[in-house]
């Protein structure tokens, strides 16, 4: 019998406040569960606007502790209710002055398996993230969930192949890439980089982008979220480039082993020759 995982993702428009944003995602998750999904992931800092379009201290108010903050606790309850694994991207405060762009991974029984902190932090027009976030310091965890081995890579991280590879070496079968990227900046790369990473590392990728224009800038988030398989092929259609959407797709995890036997990229790696890649 095929090892098929029904997976979901949400690309959403900003509602104007955290409570309604979280409630909307809860309803999407319940609908995904009704469709048989066993895992779901949300977009970057899903419970807030993409406030990094500006550099203002007022936006530290969106930060909360992980895993003891209100959003993680609420998502644990949702995971228990739906029986789904949930990937939850939030703005994390660890202690005063220590802030991270983080994703919590919650198992289907509501237990917190751990978190990933975004490694690569941009500081360019419309994406002033260094103002808010420290670089991630938790490595490249892969979580042993109820559906399989799941990793996370966040937005700007996707431009750096090293993390994709480390997630593969750590056993990932599916990597969620929650993002916030706008139409004029990277739409060409959006359909190229994650499929290329899926091929190079021979696993599934869930690429999630925000959608719409929000109140703190003119970034036009273009959605077009998708799942891509280890051959670099989209699993079903991509989401809309203008509208909020829930995607639910069947991922055949047996394809991972098939591709790894056929293409054998891991066999033919040359880590003995790569020393120069990590020199500053």
NORZIKA-V546077 format. One line per field, one symbol per residue. phi: phi as a letter, one per 30 degrees, with the letter a starting at -180 (. if undefined). burial: 1 if it has 24 or more other C-alpha atoms within 12 Angstrom, else 0. Layout:
# NORZIKA-V546077
phi->???
burial->???
This chain:
# NORZIKA-V546077
phi->.dcccdcbbbcbdddjadeddddddddddddddddjdcabbcdehdcbdddddbcbdedddddadbccddddeddddddddcicdbcbdbcccdaeicbbcbbcccddcjdddlbccedccdbbeibddddccdddbcibdbcdcdckcbcbbcheeddcdddeddddddjdcbcdbdbbbcedcbdddedcddedddddchbdbcccbdbjccdclcecdchhdacbcdcicdciddddcbcdaccbbccddddddeddddchdddcdbedcceddcdd
burial->0000111111111110000011011101111110001111111111111111110000110111111000111111111101111111111110000111111111111111111111111100011011111111000111111111111111111110001111111111111111111110010001101111111111111111111111000011111111111111111001111011111111111011101100000100000000000000
